[in-house]
Amino acid sequence: MKLPTIKSLYGRIFAIFWLTLLLVLIAVLAAQQADPRQQHELPLSSKVKLQKVADNISDRLIKMPGGLSDNLEKVQKSFSERGGMKVYFTNLEGEVFNQRHHHGGSRTLKNFTSISDDPENPQQRLYGRWMLAGPFLIDDGYSEALMYVGRMWREAPPFYAQIWINRSSFAGDYGGQHAAALVACLGIKSPGQTHASGGRARGGRALGH
């Protein structure tokens, strides 16, 4: 089988087709990266700010009498009274402390803590209007725990992200599958389209002669 060259009509059609596909795929992936509903590494500025919060909490815990769980509950209550930001804590195995203080129930928090559990690489992800970030390591001098932070999110995703990404909060779980399916479908169609283009090109040359 003779492969089409870029100089031929159907060769150019083939090249334009795959270039268009590549641009579409790049746009889809870029939209996913810009969507806050996808899990992302926490920006450096936010990481520094929240690390200071974790350090301050550790300093408070060291000075507080009593057990870690009870003291963490007191810290949670003090943050809930401030508004704008809430803190949550898990042990190093991911078990959540004081679940009754969670915003929107424990399922969302458990989902995030199961996919972001490395204090050396804190992540963030948007659930509805609630942005979760973490974890950050804290300790009271005897025991260690992980801190997660939640805050209300009032910004909209970039316009092109809203176009390309499904509105579901869990779009990130399926975005890669959609992109792969797009490539597979177009890949299957491409040989047929190329063959048809070649036939039309040969027919056009025959009529020209």
C-alpha positions in Angstrom: 0.0 0.0 0.0 1.4 3.3 -1.1 1.3 5.9 1.7 0.0 9.4 0.8 2.5 12.2 0.6 2.0 15.8 1.8 2.0 16.9 -1.8 -1.1 14.9 -2.7 -4.6 16.1 -2.1 -5.6 13.3 0.3 -2.2 13.6 2.0 -2.9 17.2 2.8 -6.4 16.2 4.0 -4.9 13.5 6.2 -2.4 16.0 7.7 -5.1 18.7 8.3 -7.3 16.1 10.0 -4.7 14.9 12.5 -3.5 18.5 13.2 -7.0 19.5 14.0 -7.4 16.4 16.3 -4.1 17.3 18.0 -5.3 20.9 18.7 -8.6 19.7 20.0 -6.8 17.2 22.3 -4.5 19.9 23.6 -7.5 22.2 24.3 -9.2 19.4 26.3 -6.1 18.7 28.4 -5.5 22.4 29.0 -9.1 22.8 30.2 -8.7 19.9 32.6 -5.5 21.5 34.0 -7.3 24.8 34.5 -10.4 23.3 36.2 -10.3 23.6 40.0 -12.5 20.5 40.2 -9.5 18.5 39.2 -6.9 17.7 41.8 -3.8 20.0 41.6 -0.7 20.6 43.5 -1.2 23.4 45.9 0.3 26.8 44.7 3.5 27.8 46.5 1.9 31.0 48.0 -1.0 29.0 49.5 1.4 26.2 50.6 3.5 28.8 52.6 0.4 30.4 54.1 -1.2 27.1 55.2 2.1 25.7 56.5 2.3 28.7 58.9 -1.3 27.9 60.0 -0.1 24.3 60.7 3.0 25.5 62.6 0.8 27.8 64.7 -1.5 25.0 65.6 1.4 22.8 66.5 2.7 25.5 68.9 -0.8 25.8 70.4 -1.1 22.0 70.9 2.3 21.8 72.7 1.0 24.2 75.3 -2.4 22.6 75.8 -3.0 20.0 78.4 -4.9 16.8 77.6 -5.1 14.3 74.7 -4.5 15.1 71.1 -8.1 14.3 69.9 -9.7 16.6 72.5 -7.3 19.4 71.8 -7.8 19.1 68.0 -11.6 19.5 68.6 -10.9 22.7 70.5 -8.8 24.0 67.7 -11.6 23.1 65.2 -14.2 25.0 67.2 -12.0 28.1 67.3 -11.6 28.1 63.5 -15.3 27.5 62.9 -16.0 30.7 64.9 -13.7 32.8 62.7 -15.5 32.0 59.4 -14.0 31.8 56.0 -11.8 28.8 56.7 -12.2 25.6 58.5 -9.6 23.0 59.6 -10.0 19.2 59.7 -7.7 16.6 61.1 -6.9 12.9 60.5 -4.4 10.6 62.1 -1.5 9.3 60.0 -3.6 6.4 58.8 -6.3 8.7 57.4 -8.9 8.2 60.1 -10.8 11.5 60.6 -11.0 13.2 64.0 -14.3 14.9 65.2 -16.4 14.2 62.1 -19.4 16.1 63.5 -17.6 19.4 62.7 -17.2 18.7 59.0 -18.7 21.0 56.3 -21.1 19.1 54.1 -20.6 15.7 55.7 -17.7 13.3 55.9 -17.9 11.7 52.5 -16.3 14.6 50.6 -13.5 14.9 53.2 -12.9 11.2 53.1 -12.7 11.3 49.3 -10.1 14.0 49.4 -8.0 12.6 52.2 -7.9 9.2 50.4 -6.3 10.8 47.3 -4.2 13.5 49.0 -2.3 12.0 52.0 1.3 13.2 51.5 2.3 16.2 53.6 5.4 16.7 51.4 3.1 17.3 48.4 -0.2 19.0 49.5 -2.9 19.1 46.9 -6.2 21.0 46.4 -9.5 20.2 44.8 -12.9 21.9 44.5 -16.0 20.1 45.6 -19.1 22.2 44.7 -18.3 25.5 46.3 -15.9 24.1 48.9 -12.2 24.0 48.2 -10.2 21.5 50.2 -6.4 21.6 50.6 -3.7 19.6 52.4 -2.4 17.7 54.1 0.0 19.5 56.5 1.8 17.7 59.3 1.2 18.9 62.9 2.3 17.5 66.3 1.9 18.2 70.0 5.3 16.9 71.0 4.0 13.4 71.5 1.7 12.5 68.6 1.4 13.6 65.0 -1.7 14.3 62.8 -2.5 15.7 59.4 -4.3 19.0 58.9 -6.7 19.7 56.0 -8.1 23.2 55.3 -11.5 24.0 53.7 -12.8 27.4 52.5 -15.6 28.7 50.3 -14.7 29.2 46.6 -16.4 32.1 44.9 -14.4 32.2 41.7 -15.7 30.6 38.4 -13.5 28.2 36.4 -12.0 29.7 33.2 -14.5 30.0 30.4 -12.9 27.4 28.1 -12.7 25.0 31.0 -16.5 25.3 31.5 -17.0 24.6 27.8 -14.7 21.5 27.6 -15.2 19.9 31.0 -18.4 18.2 32.2 -20.1 20.2 34.9 -20.0 17.3 37.3 -17.8 17.7 40.4 -16.2 14.4 39.5 -15.5 15.3 35.8 -11.8 14.7 36.5 -12.4 11.0 37.1 -13.7 10.6 33.6 -12.0 13.4 31.6 -9.1 11.2 30.6 -11.4 8.5 29.5 -13.3 10.9 27.3 -10.1 12.1 25.7 -9.0 8.6 25.0 -12.3 7.7 23.6 -12.2 10.7 21.3 -8.8 9.7 20.0 -9.9 6.1 19.5 -13.0 7.0 17.6 -11.3 9.4 15.3 -8.4 7.0 14.8 -10.8 4.3 13.6 -12.5 6.7 11.2 -9.3 8.2 9.8 -8.2 5.3 7.5 -11.6 5.2 5.9 -11.7 9.0 5.4 -8.2 8.9 4.0 -9.1 6.1 1.6 -12.2 8.0 0.5 -10.2 11.2 0.0 -7.7 9.3 -2.1 -10.5 7.9 -4.2 -11.9 11.3 -4.8 -8.5 12.7 -5.6 -7.8 10.0 -8.2 -11.3 10.5 -9.7 -10.6 14.2 -9.9 -7.3 13.6 -11.7 -9.0 11.2 -14.1 -11.7 13.7 -15.0 -8.9 16.3 -15.5 -7.2 14.1 -18.0 
